[in-house]
Amino acid sequence: MEFKGKVVAITGGAKGIGRSCVELFAARGAEVVFSDIDDAAGEALAKALGRSVVFSHGDVRKLADMQAMAALAKARFGGLDIIVNNAAIALNGVIDEIDEERWTTVIDTNLTGFWRTMKACVPLLRERGGGAIVNLSSVQGLIGFQGWPAYAAAKGAIIALTRQCAIDLAKAGIRVNAVAPGTIMTPMNEKIFEETEDAQALIDSWNRAHPIGRFGQPSEVAELVVFLASDRASFITGEIVRCDGGLAIRGE
C-alpha cells in the first residue's frame, strides 16, 4: 500500500489514461478525488472503486470547478498530496485552416486548464509541506505531426510549464514532472479513428510509426505517472519522461 495516507487529485479521470491513474492510485492505497465532465462515467467509476475514491464534476476550463475539487479533497480526506493534470481534448487542422474557436478551445483546455488545476490545488500541497505534480504532455510537444498545431502548442507549453513550476515549487517541497505519451488507445484517439474515412489505414500507419510496433495502453502510462508521484522518484523533478514505444526517436 505504497500511497496509504496520501490524497491524489486527478483531472479527466473518468476515461482513458486518467481512469487508469485513478484505478492504480486507489489500488496502491491512495485516497483519490477525480474530476471529469462525464458525470455518468465518473460516478460509476467512483462507485465501483469504493469509499476511498470520490468524483467531482469538473471542467478544467472553469476555475470554480477546480476549486470545488480541491475543496472536496480537503473536506473528505483532509488535504492533498499529489496532483495529476490529465484532462485534454484533441482538435486538428493545419495552422492557416484551424479557426480561432478551435484553437482557443484546445489551448484553454490543454494548457490553461493545467494552470487552473494547479492554482486551485497547489495551496493544499503547501499545507502538507510538499508533494508531487505529474503533468500529462505528449510526444507532440517534442516533435511535429501533420495537422495538430494547437494540440502541439499546448503540449509543448506544458513541458515548459512543468520545468518552470519545478523551479518555483522546489522550496515548498513539491516535485513537478511530466509524462510524454505516444499514441495511446484512449477514447480520445478512438474518436479520431471513428471520424477518419479510412480508419484502418490510419491505425496501421500510426502503429508502424512506433518502433515497438503498437499503440500503448492507458495502464502503461499510469504506471509511469504513479512512479513519478511516489517516494521512489524523490530526487526527480523538472523531468519530461517519454512513454511512447520509441515514437519520438523517429523524429529526432
N, C-alpha and C positions, 0 to 999 in steps of 0.2 A: 504494500500500500504506500507507494512512493510519495503520493501527494496528500496523505492524510493530514488534515488540519489546514490545507491550502484551499483558497477560493479562486476560481477561474471565471473570467467573463469572456465570452466568445460571440462575435457578431456573425451573422449569416450562418447560424448553427443548425438550421433545420434540414439541410441537404448537403450533399457533396462533401468537400473537404471539411467544412465546418461541422457537419454531423459526425464525421469520423473523429474529429477532435473532441467533441462533446462526449462521445461514447468512450474514447480511450482515456481521457482525463477521469471520467467517472469510474471506469474500471480500475484505475490506478489509485483510487481513494479520494479524489478531489470532490469538493462541492462546486457545482457549476451553475452559473447563470448565463443563459444564452439568449440572443435576440434574433429575430428574423421578421420579414414582412409576411411570411406564410404562416398565419396563425394556426391553421388546422394541422400542418406538419409539425410545427413547433410544440403545440400542446400534446400531440400524440407521442412525440419523442420523449418529452418530459414525463409523461405518464408511464411510458414503458420503462424508463430508467429509475424511477422511484424518487424518494423524498430528497435525495442529495442533489437533484437536478431540477431547476426551475426555469420556466420560459417567460420572457418579457417581450411583448410586441415591440419591434424596433426597426425603424427606417433610419439608416445612418445619415440620410440627408436632413434629419431633424435632430438638432442638439438636445431638445427636450426628451426625445426617446432614449438617447444615450444616457442622459442624466437619470432617467427613470430606471434604466438597467443598473446603473451604479447604486442608486438608492435601494433597489431591491436586494442587491448583493449585501449592502450594509445592514438592512433590516432583517434579512433572512439568515445570513451567515456571519454577520459581524464585521465584514470588511472585504478586502480584495487583495490578492497577491499576484495574479497573473492576468494579462490581457492578451487575447488573440484577435488581431484585426484581420478579418477574413472576408466580410461581405463585399461583393463586387458584381458588376454586370459587364457584358461584352456587346458592343455595338460597332460594326465595321463601316468602312467607306474610306476611300483614298482622300488625301488631305484637301484637295480642291473640290471634292464632291460631298463630303460629310457636312451636314448642316449644323448650324450653331446649337440647336436644341440637343441633337445627339451628342455633340462634343461636350457641351456643358453638363449633360446628364452623366456621362461617363466620368468626367473629372470630379464632379460633385460627389458621386458615389464612391469611386475607387480611390480617390486621393483625399478630398476634403472630409469624406466620411471617416477616414482613419484619424484625422485630426480631431473631429468631434468626439470620437470614442475616447481618445487619449485625454482630451480636455475634460471630459466628464469623469474619467476613471483614475487618472494618474494621482489625483489628491488622495485617493484611498490607499494606493500603494505607498505614498509618502507616509501616511499614518501608520502603516505597518513597519516602516523602517526599511523598505526596499521591496524588490520583486522582480518580475520579468515581463517583457513585452515581446511578442512574436508577431511580425507583420507578414502577411501573405503578399509577396510581389509576384514576379513571373519572369521566365527567361525572356519574355518580350520587353522587359525593362533593360535587358542586356544586349539583345540582338534584334534585328528587324525582321518582320514578316509582312508580306504583302497585304495592305488594306486595313491595318489596325492602328492608325495614328493616335487616336485619343486613348485607347487602351494602353498602348506602349508608353505614351507620355505619362500617364498616371502611374503605371507600374515602375517606370524609371524614376519618377519623382519619389515614390515610396522608398526606393533604395537610398536616395539622398536624405530623405526624412529620417530613415532608420539610423543612418550614421550620425546625423545631427543630434537626434534625440539620445543616442548612446553617449554622446559627449555631455549634453545638457543634464542628463539624469544620473550620470555615474556617481556623483557625490551624494545622491539620495539613495544609493544602493540599488538602483534599478538598471538591470541589463536590458538592452534593446537589440534584437536581431531580426533578420528577415529570411524567409524561405522563398526561393525562386523555382516554382514547379515548371515542368514541361507540360506536355499535353496530358491531362488527367481526365479519366472518364467520369465526368460530373454532369449533372442535369444541364448546366450552362453549355457545355460542349455538345451534349446530346441535342439541345435545341438548335445549335448551329448546323448540325448534320441534318436535322429534320427540315431545315429551311434551305438546304442546298439541293440543286437539281440532281446532281449525280453524287449522292452522299457516299456511296461505297468507294468511288474513286478518290474522294477527299480523305476518307478514313485510311485507305491504303497508302496514299501519299504521305499522310501525317505519320503513319506507322513507320514507313521507310525512313523518315527524317530522323528518327530516334535510333542511334546505333544499337540499342538493346532490342529494337525491332517491334516495340509495342507501346501502347499508352500506359501511363501509370494509373494506379488505383488510389482513391482518396485515403485509404488506410495507410498507404505507404508514405504519403505526405504527413499524415497525422503523427506517425512515429517520429519523424524529424521535428515537428513542432513541439511535441511533448518532451523530447530530449532537450531542445534549446530552452524550454521553460523550466527544466529540472535543475537540481543542485549539481548534477553531473556536468552541467555546462557552466559552472560557477565562474570560470575565468574567460568566458566567451561573451563579447559584446561588440556591437558595430559590424557584425559579420553578415554577409549575404550568402546563404548556403543553397546551392542548387539541388533540386530533386527532380531530375529531368531526363533520366535514361540516356544521358550523353548528348541531348539535343543541342545545347549551346556550343558544344565543341565544334560542330559543323560550321558555326558562324564566326569562329574566331580566326 
